[in-house]
Amino acid sequence: MTKWEGINEFVHVAETESFTKAAKRLAISTAQVSRQISALENRLNIKLFYRTTRKVSVTDEGRIFYQHCRSVLDGLEEAERAITNLQAKPHGKIKISTPVTYGEQQILPLVNDFLLEYVDVEISVNLSNQKVDLVEEGYDLAIRIGKLSDSTLMAKNLTYRTNHVCASPAYLEKYGIPHSLSELSQHNCLLGSIDYWRFKEAGRDKNIRVSGNLRYNSGNGLVDAALKGIGLVQLPDYYVDAHIKRGDLVTVLDNTREPEEGIWAVYPYNRHLSPKIRLLVDFLSQQLK
């Protein structure tokens, strides 16, 4: 076992360039990580890291050692997954990140249904609109909306969303219905976290700067304001669909609505063979579509 001691700690420090972050990943103390790295360096008689008060960086020798150690750990993970695949029931923990409102309305109820079927799985969900680093922060899966930028992750399309511009019938009766994008400047447009709305006109994407007398970083708050006739709002379908169907909100400018955006499950490459991850992603895809 001596040959293996410190390898896991070394790989995590090399990937995070931080003893503290590596310790957090491994759920052990920073002091323990430091002791294991020092013991490993002494055993190998090689300096693996340059250390300063502000930064930890891998030496040239450490970089070579890391490539081999990472391959070994990946092989061990593959071996563990191969054995797990033989089991009839998935088990273990899954850590998920999802946007707040979409997570509350769509993902959490489905996770609950999944747990009723697979009782040996434990799931932890973090609701956040901040984009997390799946590998560094130890997430197995994240739900992301729109264009994907990180090509190092595996991705599966779950469903789509559509943005609607809408207002209450009372607002439209009082202030009129906009029939072109240029008319938005004559309306009270209720703002979220950005001060422009997105459209597609004559085959071209258009961002139209709008203004109004309120700004919320809450979609639910904007829905309430629109329902009370304060102004126009642009929001995804999962905020407004039920209100549109009841006639409490009316869509406008439908001919300039931008195309649907994808909603994705993304996960690190080394998770794609995990039965519990694969089952959960397939379950979400089937239910959402």
Secondary structure, 3 states (H helix, E strand, C coil): CHHHCCHHHHHHHHHHCCHHHHHHHHCCCHHHHHHHHHHHHHHHCCCCEEECCCCEEECHHHHHHHHHHHHHHHHHHHHHHHHHCCCCCCCEEEEEEECHHHHHHHHHHHHHHHHHHCCCEEEEEEECCCCCCCCCCCCCEEEEECCCCCCCEEEEEEEEECEEEEECHHHHHHHCCCCCHHHHHHCCEEECCCCEEEEEECCEEEEEECCCCCECCCHHHHHHHHHCCCCEEEEEHHHHHHHHHHCCCEEECHHHCCCCEEEEEEEEHHHCCCHHHHHHHHHHHHHHC
